[in-house]
Amino acid sequence: MLSIIRDQPQWDALYARLHRPSIVASYGYVNAAAQLENGGYAELAVWSDDDDIVFHPYIRRRISGGSALDDLVSAWEFGGFWFTTANLDHQLKLLRAFSQAFYQRCVDESIVSEVVRFYPLTPLVATTLDPYCLEYHSEHIV
């Protein structure tokens, strides 16, 4: 099930469950970066099955120009996906389910793009993120 979290206590509780947490995925880090974006705010998309989660923090912001469109960006330098499990096969299974639900949410809420600067210690999982149209800008920016 996909959940969108904006509340710090909920975010912190989920963050505490991560297998390999990083400061760049913490509420404090993402929220501080969001303060630098005009109208930006920290959001966390979480996909959960019975036991494990995909944890995807980002900044949501309105695209200027009058239309009701939003985009998503990584906080300062790094974003991506974190998990509560170390099992790579299970991570990929979770990401497949996450990507379908998250894509539909983006369509429904007029979110038209996302720039992710992947945390360097997180393996890139581009082949898993169907139905996204991924474009590599550089080694860590998709």
Secondary structure as GFF3:
##gff-version 3
##sequence-region A 1 142
A	DSSP	beta_strand	2	5	.	.	.	ID=ss1
A	DSSP	alpha_helix	8	15	.	.	.	ID=ss2
A	DSSP	three_ten_helix	23	25	.	.	.	ID=ss3
A	DSSP	alpha_helix	27	34	.	.	.	ID=ss4
A	DSSP	beta_strand	41	48	.	.	.	ID=ss5
A	DSSP	beta_strand	53	62	.	.	.	ID=ss6
A	DSSP	beta_strand	70	73	.	.	.	ID=ss7
A	DSSP	beta_strand	82	83	.	.	.	ID=ss8
A	DSSP	alpha_helix	88	108	.	.	.	ID=ss9
A	DSSP	beta_strand	111	115	.	.	.	ID=ss10
A	DSSP	three_ten_helix	126	128	.	.	.	ID=ss11
###
